[in-house]
Each structure stands twice: as structure tokens, then as C-alpha cells.
Amino acid sequence: MTPFLAGSRILVADDQEDVARTLCNSLRRARARLHFVTDGQTALQTLASHPFDLVLIDMKMPPGEWGGIWLLQQLHSAGIRTPSLVLSGEGAKQQVIQAMRLGATDWIDKADADNELIDRTTAILADHHQQSLSAASEQLPTPIASRLARFIRITDPDKKLTEGLHTLESILRLTAIIGLASTTPFPLPGITIDRLATPSMGTWLTVCTALADSPSSSDSFKRLFSYIMPDSQTRQIVQEFVTIRNQIAHGSEAAKRGDLDRLDLLLRRFAHRATCYGVGELAVPTSMTYDGEKYTVDVLVYRGTGRPNPSAVSAKTPPVNDSVLLLNMKDDEPLALNPLMASAVAESTGDVRIYHFDGLRRTKGRLEPTSPLKLVRAHISGEESAGATVPILTWPAIANWAGSTPPPV
């Protein structure tokens, strides 16, 4: 049984559902998670709202005679790069050629599906998983990309597992920050000021799952959350890695054989989905102009592990000083991630750096309304504001997520 298929999410678009289910029996036996739709429009809606690792597309289905071609055209226009395997019948050679030109990954004759489907799907997923971490380290926001790049470079198994856990924590943290910044504050179940004062990997997971269960959480958050935890079974797997991380940190238990392989697969699936669907980009505003209707904001975009790239976006409202923005893939208004992320200029080099929330600074006695938040560099774990003056933010900025009474410190 291939690990690439077990647990993978595959959408099957075929108007003959009974036939499609029979063709996909081998995938079900390999423990792939299959979802069936009967037309291209439903397939497009499903792919746009839920992440899948692979889509099987029948050429002849609604809308029109060649709905498979229509679906591939729509996916291309929407920027959804989920790999696709085209299922063709007799007399569809011209349509298969067109499908490949539209970006289909491979094709298979329905008459040969019983013998070839399992091998073709395995090959496609294996190839994309192999490339996923490198692609993500170049394309995703810097806080995640820099961790993925470190994970790739490490060869020692024990060190690689530790770095993989740090990488998973960075994904959970950024997901939580986007969720908190885009959702009206409310007391999160399981979250106290004590936990926010010293957030751990488990804190970020608790924040993410609480926001995921809230009907008011934003699409930007839900999309990123679904890449790492698309279902309850994967949530349990992530929780297991939180436990493993705590056990290693406290020296109570050593990692087991197979933990690294499971974590590697989890990170590769996240990277695969994130690069296929997109995450959005982190940006710092540097200047802006106003034409009477909208603001044109010059920004630095933090993508991958290299230096930030200059760009420009439109906004209805001006961004605040020292802010960090999430630029969505659609024409949505940029999302300000303050107070949980901020930017600052390094005095020695003039570089603009980004920082994220890492708890509350410890002081003697009880927390006061002036007790500051602790911000650390978002792409170098543990390094604080050396050489840069980070905005001073205080604990009331995040208190509404856990109630307003400050605990003793």
C-alpha cells in the first residue's frame, strides 16, 4: 500500500457515478478519501471550497458535451493547480489533447482504468509530493517558507524531526494569527491569558480549532486551516505531534520509529495543497498615494527565503504604520494582521523586518494595561528585535480572546 494514496483526498468528477465508483475501487482499497460529483460545475465549486490532492475528470459530462474540458478551463482561470488525471472514452482523442494543453497532468483510457488507475494516481501524487517542499519554500509566506527550507536541508533524523515539529508550529501560528486578525474577538474555548502569555504549539492548535468551529471565521483562515487539517482524522494526527513535541521537550519520551515519516508526509501534503491553491502573501506597506477613491500602496512582499520583493496593491482604507498585510489571491481588501504581526526597520542595515506575537513580556507582580506583548522575528525563531525598534503593543490588544482579567505573572 502506497503512503501517497492512504489518506489522500481525491475528487472524482463523472456523471456516471456508479461506473466511477466501480472504477475507483482500487483507490478505496488503498484508503484514499474519495469524493464523487456528477458535473463540472459542482466539481469547480467543490475544488474552490475544499482542498484536494488530485482530481479525476471524465471528459464527457455536463456542462455541455465535454464538461471535462470546461472544468479544466475554469480551474486554469481560477489559478487552482490541483493535479488532474483525465478519464477518456472511445473517440475522445482530440479532447484529450486539448485537456493536456489546458494543464491536465495525465490521461487514462477508461477501458484500462482497472489495470492502470492505481499506478497512475500513485505516480502523480509521488511526483508532486517530491517537489512540494521545495516549491513551498520558494512560494509560501516567509515565516513558513524559511522553516520548510531548514527542514529540507537537515539529514540527521532526530534533528529533522525536531525541525519538522518547529515547521508544523510555524504553520499553526500563522494560521492562528490570520484567524485572529480576521475574526471579531470572542472568548476562545480553552484559551486563557495564561496560555497566551506563553503560547506553545498546543496553544496555536487550540486557537486554530476553536476558530475553525466558529461560523464567523474568515475564508482566508479557513483555507489555510484546511490545507493542514482538512478533517477530524488529520486534526487528531496534528494533536499527536503536539504531544510528541511536548514529550521530547520535557525529556519524558523519545520519538518512535515512523514519527518522522508521518510528519514528513503531513508537511508534504500541506505544501502540496498550499502551492496548488495558494495562501496569499505577507506584505509591509512602505508608501502610498490617494486618488480620491482608493489608496495605491507600495509594499514589500515576503515570499520564500529571499529578500522581499517590491509590489503595489489597491486598498479602500490606508494601512497603519508598522503593519503587516495579508494580500489575498482575489481582489479582496488587504487584511491587516496587527497587533499580532508588526514590521520594523533595522537601524544597522535599513532592512524592513516582520515580527509576530510570541506571548507577553514577564514583569514582576500582576499584568498591567501597559504590559507589552512580546514580538519576535517571524522567520528566525527566537530572535527578537535586535537592531530594530518594534512597535510597543500591550496585552489588552489580545485580551478579548481570553477574557479581560489579567492573571498574576
Secondary structure per residue as TSV (DSSP state, phi and psi in degrees):
chain	resnum	aa	ss	phi	psi
A	1	M	-	360.0	128.7
A	2	T	-	-82.2	135.2
A	3	P	T	-67.4	-20.5
A	4	F	T	-69.1	-28.5
A	5	L	T	-90.9	-39.6
A	6	A	T	-61.8	115.7
A	7	G	T	87.8	-7.8
A	8	S	-	-71.0	149.4
A	9	R	E	-101.5	117.4
A	10	I	E	-123.7	125.7
A	11	L	E	-95.8	131.4
A	12	V	E	-115.7	115.9
A	13	A	E	-108.9	106.3
A	14	D	-	-157.4	127.8
A	15	D	S	-71.9	-14.6
A	16	Q	-	-99.8	80.6
A	17	E	H	-62.6	-39.7
A	18	D	H	-61.9	-42.1
A	19	V	H	-64.7	-42.9
A	20	A	H	-63.2	-40.9
A	21	R	H	-63.0	-39.0
A	22	T	H	-65.9	-43.0
A	23	L	H	-62.2	-30.3
A	24	C	T	-96.3	12.4
A	25	N	H	-57.5	-37.8
A	26	S	H	-65.5	-34.7
A	27	L	H	-69.5	-37.9
A	28	R	H	-65.9	-41.5
A	29	R	H	-63.8	-28.3
A	30	A	T	-82.1	4.8
A	31	R	T	69.3	28.4
A	32	A	-	-71.6	150.4
A	33	R	E	-97.5	107.2
A	34	L	E	-99.7	141.3
A	35	H	E	-131.3	128.7
A	36	F	E	-108.8	136.3
A	37	V	E	-132.7	160.7
A	38	T	S	-114.2	6.2
A	39	D	S	-156.2	162.9
A	40	G	H	-67.0	-35.8
A	41	Q	H	-65.1	-44.0
A	42	T	H	-65.5	-37.6
A	43	A	H	-61.5	-44.0
A	44	L	H	-62.4	-45.7
A	45	Q	H	-62.0	-40.4
A	46	T	H	-67.3	-43.8
A	47	L	H	-66.9	-32.0
A	48	A	H	-73.5	-23.8
A	49	S	H	-108.5	-14.2
A	50	H	S	-139.3	139.9
A	51	P	-	-79.1	135.4
A	52	F	-	-126.9	152.6
A	53	D	S	-88.3	-20.9
A	54	L	E	-161.0	147.1
A	55	V	E	-127.0	129.8
A	56	L	E	-96.6	125.5
A	57	I	E	-122.7	119.2
A	58	D	E	-79.7	135.1
A	59	M	S	-67.4	-42.2
A	60	K	S	-99.1	95.9
A	61	M	-	-160.0	162.5
A	62	P	S	-64.1	155.4
A	63	P	S	-81.3	148.0
A	64	G	S	70.5	-166.0
A	65	E	S	-79.1	-38.0
A	66	W	-	-115.0	69.4
A	67	G	H	-66.2	-23.1
A	68	G	H	-64.9	-40.1
A	69	I	H	-64.7	-44.1
A	70	W	H	-57.9	-44.6
A	71	L	H	-62.8	-44.9
A	72	L	H	-62.0	-38.4
A	73	Q	H	-62.2	-43.1
A	74	Q	H	-67.7	-40.3
A	75	L	H	-64.0	-40.0
A	76	H	H	-62.3	-44.7
A	77	S	H	-65.1	-35.5
A	78	A	H	-81.6	-7.0
A	79	G	T	75.0	18.9
A	80	I	-	-88.8	117.4
A	81	R	-	-108.4	30.1
A	82	T	-	-59.5	128.5
A	83	P	-	-60.1	144.8
A	84	S	E	-130.7	141.1
A	85	L	E	-116.6	116.8
A	86	V	E	-85.9	132.2
A	87	L	E	-102.3	116.2
A	88	S	E	-116.7	150.5
A	89	G	-	-108.2	-172.6
A	90	E	T	-63.6	137.0
A	91	G	T	82.4	17.8
A	92	A	-	-116.0	23.5
A	93	K	H	-62.2	-42.1
A	94	Q	H	-62.8	-38.3
A	95	Q	H	-69.7	-33.9
A	96	V	H	-64.4	-42.2
A	97	I	H	-60.4	-43.6
A	98	Q	H	-64.5	-39.8
A	99	A	H	-62.5	-41.7
A	100	M	H	-66.1	-36.0
A	101	R	H	-67.2	-26.8
A	102	L	T	-85.9	1.0
A	103	G	T	109.7	5.0
A	104	A	-	-58.7	140.6
A	105	T	-	-75.8	-40.0
A	106	D	E	-161.3	172.8
A	107	W	E	-141.3	159.9
A	108	I	E	-148.7	140.0
A	109	D	E	-75.4	133.1
A	110	K	G	-56.0	-32.5
A	111	A	G	-66.4	-21.6
A	112	D	G	-104.1	4.1
A	113	A	H	-61.2	-38.2
A	114	D	H	-56.7	-37.2
A	115	N	H	-92.4	-26.4
A	116	E	H	-112.5	-17.5
A	117	L	H	-61.3	-45.0
A	118	I	H	-64.8	-39.6
A	119	D	H	-70.3	-39.7
A	120	R	H	-68.2	-45.1
A	121	T	H	-65.5	-40.1
A	122	T	H	-60.7	-44.1
A	123	A	H	-64.1	-42.1
A	124	I	H	-63.5	-48.5
A	125	L	H	-66.8	-39.5
A	126	A	H	-61.5	-42.5
A	127	D	H	-64.2	-44.4
A	128	H	H	-70.9	-36.1
A	129	H	H	-65.2	-37.4
A	130	Q	H	-61.9	-38.1
A	131	Q	H	-88.9	-14.0
A	132	S	H	-62.8	-45.8
A	133	L	H	-66.8	-43.0
A	134	S	H	-63.2	-43.8
A	135	A	H	-62.6	-42.7
A	136	A	H	-66.4	-35.9
A	137	S	H	-67.8	-15.0
A	138	E	H	-100.7	-26.3
A	139	Q	H	-108.0	-26.7
A	140	L	S	-83.5	165.6
A	141	P	B	-54.5	144.9
A	142	T	H	-53.3	-41.7
A	143	P	H	-57.1	-34.0
A	144	I	H	-86.9	-43.3
A	145	A	H	-60.2	-41.1
A	146	S	H	-66.4	-35.6
A	147	R	H	-68.7	-43.1
A	148	L	H	-60.8	-39.2
A	149	A	H	-62.9	-40.5
A	150	R	H	-66.0	-41.5
A	151	F	H	-59.2	-41.6
A	152	I	H	-62.3	-40.3
A	153	R	H	-73.3	-27.1
A	154	I	-	-76.9	136.7
A	155	T	-	-112.1	-28.6
A	156	D	S	-64.8	123.9
A	157	P	H	-57.1	-44.9
A	158	D	H	-65.5	-44.8
A	159	K	H	-66.7	-35.3
A	160	K	H	-67.4	-38.5
A	161	L	H	-63.1	-44.3
A	162	T	H	-61.3	-44.7
A	163	E	H	-66.6	-34.6
A	164	G	H	-62.8	-38.5
A	165	L	H	-66.8	-39.2
A	166	H	H	-62.4	-38.9
A	167	T	H	-64.3	-45.2
A	168	L	H	-60.5	-40.7
A	169	E	H	-63.7	-38.2
A	170	S	H	-65.2	-35.2
A	171	I	H	-66.0	-46.3
A	172	L	H	-63.6	-40.4
A	173	R	H	-63.7	-49.4
A	174	L	H	-64.5	-38.8
A	175	T	H	-60.5	-45.0
A	176	A	H	-63.5	-43.2
A	177	I	H	-61.6	-44.1
A	178	I	H	-63.4	-40.5
A	179	G	H	-64.1	-44.9
A	180	L	H	-66.5	-39.3
A	181	A	H	-71.2	-22.4
A	182	S	T	-108.7	5.7
A	183	T	S	-123.9	138.7
A	184	T	-	-60.8	128.2
A	185	P	-	-58.4	139.4
A	186	F	-	-153.0	154.4
A	187	P	-	-62.6	119.7
A	188	L	-	-83.3	130.7
A	189	P	T	-57.2	130.2
A	190	G	T	85.5	-2.8
A	191	I	-	-110.4	123.9
A	192	T	-	-120.0	167.1
A	193	I	H	-60.5	-34.3
A	194	D	H	-56.6	-44.4
A	195	R	H	-69.9	-39.4
A	196	L	H	-69.3	-26.2
A	197	A	H	-65.3	-32.8
A	198	T	S	-136.6	71.0
A	199	P	-	-65.7	139.5
A	200	S	-	-118.1	179.4
A	201	M	H	-56.5	-40.2
A	202	G	H	-66.0	-33.8
A	203	T	H	-62.3	-47.2
A	204	W	H	-64.0	-37.6
A	205	L	H	-64.7	-42.6
A	206	T	H	-62.6	-42.6
A	207	V	H	-60.9	-46.3
A	208	C	H	-61.3	-47.0
A	209	T	H	-69.1	-34.5
A	210	A	H	-65.6	-43.1
A	211	L	H	-67.9	-36.6
A	212	A	H	-63.4	-30.2
A	213	D	T	-86.7	-0.5
A	214	S	-	-94.6	131.0
A	215	P	T	-68.9	-13.4
A	216	S	T	-93.5	-2.4
A	217	S	-	-67.8	151.8
A	218	S	-	-80.7	161.7
A	219	D	H	-64.8	-36.5
A	220	S	H	-60.4	-44.0
A	221	F	H	-66.7	-47.8
A	222	K	H	-59.6	-37.4
A	223	R	H	-64.1	-49.9
A	224	L	H	-65.4	-39.8
A	225	F	H	-61.3	-39.6
A	226	S	H	-69.1	-23.3
A	227	Y	H	-68.8	-35.5
A	228	I	H	-96.1	-32.0
A	229	M	-	-137.0	75.0
A	230	P	S	-74.9	-11.9
A	231	D	S	-154.9	171.7
A	232	S	H	-64.6	-32.4
A	233	Q	H	-64.9	-41.2
A	234	T	H	-71.2	-33.1
A	235	R	H	-58.1	-41.3
A	236	Q	H	-64.6	-38.9
A	237	I	H	-62.9	-43.7
A	238	V	H	-63.7	-40.0
A	239	Q	H	-61.4	-37.7
A	240	E	H	-62.4	-37.5
A	241	F	H	-72.6	-29.4
A	242	V	H	-62.3	-43.2
A	243	T	H	-63.1	-44.5
A	244	I	H	-60.8	-43.0
A	245	R	H	-61.1	-42.9
A	246	N	H	-66.3	-40.0
A	247	Q	H	-65.0	-42.3
A	248	I	H	-65.7	-42.9
A	249	A	H	-63.1	-35.7
A	250	H	H	-95.1	1.3
A	251	G	T	68.8	18.1
A	252	S	S	-84.4	-19.8
A	253	E	-	-160.8	140.1
A	254	A	-	-84.0	157.6
A	255	A	-	-65.2	149.3
A	256	K	-	-95.3	157.8
A	257	R	T	-61.4	135.8
A	258	G	T	98.5	-18.5
A	259	D	H	-61.6	-43.4
A	260	L	H	-64.8	-40.9
A	261	D	H	-62.6	-42.1
A	262	R	H	-65.8	-40.4
A	263	L	H	-68.3	-40.9
A	264	D	H	-59.1	-43.4
A	265	L	H	-65.5	-40.9
A	266	L	H	-60.7	-45.6
A	267	L	H	-68.7	-37.1
A	268	R	H	-66.8	-39.5
A	269	R	H	-65.6	-41.2
A	270	F	H	-59.8	-49.0
A	271	A	H	-61.3	-40.6
A	272	H	H	-60.9	-49.0
A	273	R	H	-66.6	-42.1
A	274	A	H	-64.6	-38.1
A	275	T	H	-78.2	-27.3
A	276	C	H	-73.8	-38.3
A	277	Y	H	-103.5	-26.9
A	278	G	-	91.8	152.0
A	279	V	-	-116.6	-26.2
A	280	G	-	100.9	174.9
A	281	E	E	-129.6	146.2
A	282	L	E	-89.1	136.1
A	283	A	E	-143.9	150.4
A	284	V	E	-115.8	123.7
A	285	P	E	-71.0	139.0
A	286	T	E	-116.9	-28.5
A	287	S	E	-163.5	167.1
A	288	M	E	-157.0	158.2
A	289	T	E	-130.7	159.7
A	290	Y	E	-130.2	129.2
A	291	D	-	-104.3	12.7
A	292	G	S	97.5	-16.1
A	293	E	S	-124.5	-39.6
A	294	K	-	-146.6	163.9
A	295	Y	E	-98.9	135.5
A	296	T	E	-102.0	117.4
A	297	V	E	-110.8	121.5
A	298	D	E	-78.9	133.5
A	299	V	E	-135.7	161.3
A	300	L	E	-107.0	125.5
A	301	V	E	-98.6	128.2
A	302	Y	E	-102.5	97.6
A	303	R	B	-130.4	135.9
A	304	G	T	69.1	-155.1
A	305	T	T	-108.6	-1.0
A	306	G	S	-86.5	-168.5
A	307	R	-	-71.0	153.1
A	308	P	-	-65.0	149.2
A	309	N	E	-105.5	136.1
A	310	P	E	-71.7	144.5
A	311	S	E	-156.9	-174.1
A	312	A	E	-147.0	144.2
A	313	V	E	-136.9	162.4
A	314	S	E	-101.7	145.6
A	315	A	E	-145.4	147.0
A	316	K	S	-80.7	-28.2
A	317	T	S	-124.0	148.7
A	318	P	-	-74.7	138.0
A	319	P	-	-71.0	150.3
A	320	V	-	-78.2	160.1
A	321	N	T	-61.0	146.4
A	322	D	T	63.9	19.7
A	323	S	-	-86.0	164.4
A	324	V	-	-121.4	133.5
A	325	L	E	-111.9	148.2
A	326	L	E	-102.3	117.4
A	327	L	E	-92.8	117.2
A	328	N	-	-79.4	163.7
A	329	M	S	-73.1	-26.5
A	330	K	S	-88.5	-171.7
A	331	D	S	-87.9	35.8
A	332	D	-	-76.9	158.8
A	333	E	-	-62.8	136.4
A	334	P	-	-54.9	140.4
A	335	L	E	-98.7	120.9
A	336	A	E	-78.1	127.9
A	337	L	-	-97.0	4.9
A	338	N	T	-71.4	149.4
A	339	P	T	-90.0	5.2
A	340	L	T	-84.4	-11.9
A	341	M	E	-137.4	148.3
A	342	A	E	-150.1	166.0
A	343	S	E	-124.2	158.5
A	344	A	E	-156.6	154.3
A	345	V	E	-97.5	128.8
A	346	A	B	-72.6	122.5
A	347	E	T	-64.3	-33.2
A	348	S	T	-75.2	-33.7
A	349	T	T	-117.2	-18.8
A	350	G	-	81.3	1.9
A	351	D	-	-69.2	142.7
A	352	V	E	-91.2	122.3
A	353	R	E	-111.5	154.1
A	354	I	E	-113.5	145.1
A	355	Y	E	-131.3	150.8
A	356	H	E	-130.2	162.7
A	357	F	E	-64.2	135.4
A	358	D	E	-140.3	34.3
A	359	G	E	108.6	-161.9
A	360	L	E	-114.8	142.8
A	361	R	-	-72.8	131.4
A	362	R	-	-73.5	132.1
A	363	T	-	-132.9	166.6
A	364	K	S	-73.3	146.7
A	365	G	S	78.4	-151.9
A	366	R	B	-87.1	160.3
A	367	L	-	-67.2	142.8
A	368	E	-	-115.7	162.2
A	369	P	T	-56.1	-20.5
A	370	T	T	-94.3	1.1
A	371	S	-	-62.4	124.8
A	372	P	B	-82.8	153.5
A	373	L	E	-75.3	153.0
A	374	K	E	-98.0	122.7
A	375	L	E	-117.1	133.2
A	376	V	E	-124.3	160.0
A	377	R	E	-58.8	135.0
A	378	A	T	-75.0	-18.9
A	379	H	T	-119.9	6.8
A	380	I	S	-134.7	101.9
A	381	S	T	-57.8	130.5
A	382	G	T	85.9	-14.5
A	383	E	-	-84.5	125.3
A	384	E	-	-92.9	-144.7
A	385	S	-	-89.4	30.1
A	386	A	T	-55.3	123.9
A	387	G	T	81.9	3.6
A	388	A	B	-142.7	148.7
A	389	T	-	-98.6	103.7
A	390	V	-	-84.4	140.5
A	391	P	-	-55.0	140.9
A	392	I	-	-88.7	115.3
A	393	L	-	-116.1	146.7
A	394	T	B	-114.9	163.7
A	395	W	T	-61.3	-28.0
A	396	P	H	-59.0	-18.8
A	397	A	H	-64.7	-23.2
A	398	I	H	-122.4	1.9
A	399	A	H	-66.4	-28.9
A	400	N	T	-65.6	-16.4
A	401	W	T	-76.8	-15.8
A	402	A	T	-134.8	12.1
A	403	G	-	98.0	169.6
A	404	S	S	-106.8	-2.9
A	405	T	-	-88.3	118.2
A	406	P	-	-75.2	137.6
A	407	P	-	-85.6	165.3
A	408	P	B	-68.3	150.6
A	409	V	-	-115.6	360.0
